[in-house]
Amino acid sequence: QHLAERWTTKPRAAIAALIFLLLPVTRYWGQFQLLDLPVAGMFLFVIHALFVAERKRKAYWFLGLLGFLAGILFLTKYVFIYTIGLAGWFILKDKNLFRAKWFTVGFLISVLPYLAYHWLLYNDPFEALTPQSSYAMKSMVSTIGTYDAGTWAYHFRSQIFEIGILAILAGFILMYGTKRNELKTASVMFIPFIIIHGIILDFGTLRYLLPVFALGMTFMVASMPEFKNKLTQDWESVRRFMNNISLVIIIAIASIHFSTLDEENLLMEAEIPPKDISMAFYLNASE
């Protein structure tokens, strides 16, 4: 909601949070002790901090904080190791090392204690990362699963349908015309995520898309026009009309989901690995 407030009014930003909470994938996986739902919030938080870092270019303490937050995101979900690449993006954009240096310092402050712990305990600082990273590398160079871009797209559509996709695209296009710099900044985070899960890796589940859904909801409400000045009676009618349209979108998505509950149950039950096996794996991973 706070991220969406950058692009629209507070009431409309609340709509983004409401739609996200109503999605079946949020309702289903949010009740388990898995990190995908919290990570979606952390993902948006890092993007929001990145926007602020673009404004506070000389604030070394905030650049360090941004690196620290990115490191915490990586430690929560290893796929976000690509966030260290923000240092390279700072170098390319600024043509100097100032922001990259302080970002890297913050990143290492959060990550090094974790690596040191595993080095002292297991004599291998990357002990926790090796199983997943080796599996991911095998997925990159060979086919070890059946998850592909088509499956990713099917999962994406299954939650928001065509009406939601069109609303997200409308917000994306509007931001490209009015807030292009912020859109470029956000793309540094979400494009690598989509490429990794949708194209490179051939394993995945519906819950891996939660960060994309969360960001997509902010784009959706960004498509709604904002009126800062006092409105005439005609424009007040337009504002009310657009608010009503947003409510129609929520009701339409909810209605479609309620009419396809049986299909959703089959989709969730088909998740690989099944939730009970998945939960056992994560709960026993530290033993």
N, C-alpha and C positions, 0 to 999 in steps of 0.2 A: 504493500500500500504506500509506504513512504517513497519508494522508488517511482511509483506511478504518479505521485504528487508533483514530481518534477515536470511532468508533461500535461497534467490536467488538474482539475479542481479536487479538493479533498473528498467530497461526496462521490465523485466518479472513480477516484482512486480506490475507495472502499469497495466499489463494484468488482474491481480486479481481484481483491482478496476473497470476496464472496464467491465469485465464479470458480476460483482455484479450489476453495474448500469444498465446493459441490461436485467437483470432478470425481468420478468413481475411483480412479487410481489413487486420489488423495484419501478418500474415505476408506478404501480397502487397506492400503499399505500404511496409512497413518496410525493404525491401531497396533502395529507390531514394533518390536524393539529393533528396528532397522534404521539406518541413518539417512536413507534417501530423502525423506521429507525434511528433516532438519538441514540437510545439505542444500536443498533448494533455497531455503532462506539464507544460508551462508553465502551461496552463490550470488544472490541478488545483493547481499550486503557488501561483498567485495566489489561488485560492479558499481554500486553507489559510492563506495570509498574511492574507486578509480576516477569517477566523475569529479569528486572533491579534489583529488590529487592533481587533476588537470588544471584546477583553479589555483591550487596552492603549490605551484611548481618549485618554489624556493624553500618550502617548509620541509626541511629534512626530517623532522620528527614525524610528520604525517606520512611521508614516503616510507619511513621505517615501520610505521603502524600498518600501512597498506601491505608491506612485505610480510609482516607478522601475521596479518589476517589471511593472506594468501597461503602462508605456510600451514596455518591451522586448518584451512580448507583442504590442503593436500593431505595432511595427517588424518583427517576425517574420512576422506575418500581418495585413494591413491591415484585415481585417474586424473585428478587435478594437479598432478605434478607438472603439467604443461604451464601452470600459472607462473613458474619461474621464468618462462619466456617473456613475461612482461618487462623484465630487465632489458632484453634485446629490443623490444618494441620502444622502450624509452630511448635507447641509444639511437635507433633509426630515426625517431621523431625529433629528438633534441640535438643530434649530432655532437653529443658530449656524454660524459659518464656520471654526471651529478645525480640525476634521479635514479639511474640504474644502480649506482653504488649504494645509496641509502635504502632502496627497495631490497636489494640482495642482503644487506645487513639485517634488516628486519626479518626477512625470510629465514635466514640462518639462525637467528635468535630463537625462533619457534621450533625449528627442525632439528638443530644440533643436539639438544638435550635428549630427544627421542632416539636419535641415532646412537648417541653415547650410551644410553641405557641398554640398548640391544647389543652394543659392542661389548659392554662389561658383562652382560648376562649370558650372551650366546657366542661371544667372540666374533660376531658378524654384525656390523651396524645396519646392514640391509636385510637382516634375517626375516623381518616381517614383510618386506616388500618383494623378496625374491620369488616366492611361489606365484603370486599374482602377476608380477612383471614378466616372468618367464612364460607363463600361459598366454599373456597378451602378445609377447613377441612371436610365439608360435602361431597365434591367430593372424598376425600381420603377414607372415610369409607363407602360410599354408592354410588349408581349410580344415578347421577342427570343430566347426559348428554349422548350424543352418540359419543363423540370424544374419540378415542382410538388409540393404537399404529399403527393399520392398516391405520387409517386416516392420522396420522402423517407421516407415510412412503409414503402414496399416495401424500400428499402435497409436501413432499421433492422431490420425483421423478418428479412431474409435472413441476418443475422449471428447473432442470438440466439434466434430462433424464439419461439413462444408461451411455452415454459417459462421462458426468460430474461426475457421481458417481464413475466410474472406475478411472478417473483422480484424484479425491480426495483420493480414496483408495491407489492409487500408491504413492501419496505424503505422506500419513499417514505411509505406509510401509517403504518408504525411510527414513522418519524422525525417525522411530523406530530403524532403523539400524545406522543412522549417528548422530542424535540429540535427543537421547532418553530422556535425562534429561529435555529438553525444552518441548518435547511432554508430559511427565508426568506432568510438571508444568501446561501446557495448559489444560490437562484433568481434573485438579482440578476444573476448571471453567466450561468447556463445558459438562462433563459427568453428573453432577447434573442437569444442565439445561435441557438436553435431557430426563433424567429420570423423572423430574417433569412434563414436557409438554407432553412427549410421553407415559408415563406409569401411573404416579400417578393421575394426573388430568384428568377428563373426559369432559373437555370443552376446547376449543381452536379454533384458526383460523389460516389461512395461514401466516398472518403477524407475528405471534409469532415466526416463524422460522427464521426471518431475522438475528438474531445474529449467528445462526448455518450456514446459507448460507455465511455470511461474513467471518467467520473463515474457512469454507470449501474452499472458493476461495483461501485463502492463502496456504492451503494444496495442492490445485490443482497445483499452480505454483511451489510449492516446489518439485514436481515430475520431474521438468525439470532440467537436470544436469547443474552445474555451472563450468565454466572453468576460473580459475584464472591466469594460466600461458599462455604465448604466444602459440598460436595454430599452429600446422602444417597445411598444406593445407587440409589434410584429415580430421583433427578434425574441421577445420573451416567449412567444408562441413557438418559435423555432427551438429555443432552449428546452422547453417542456417536451416538444416532440422528440428531440434527440434523447432526453432522459427516458422517455417512454420506450423508445427503440431499444435502449440498453436493457430495460426491464424485460422487453419481449425476447431479447437474445437469451437472457438468463432463464426465463420460463421455457423457451423453446428447447434449449439444451437440456434442462432438467426433465422436461416432458419426454423428449426422445430417450433419455436414459431410463426413465421409469418404464417406458414401453419396451425396452430391450434388456430388462434385468436378467432374464434367462440367458440371453446371449452373453451378457457381461459375466455371469457366473461361470459359464463354460470357458470364456476367455481367461478368467482369473485362475480357474482350476488347471488350465493347460500351461500355466507358467512353469518354466523349467529353470532351475529345479523347483519342485513344489515347495510351498511355504514352510511346511514342517521340516523338510530336509534343509532348506535354506536357513531357517532359524537355528537348527541344531548346529550347523556349520559355524555361524557367526557367534553363537553363545559359547561354543567350545574352542574357538580359535585361539584364545589366550592361554589355554591349558598346555 
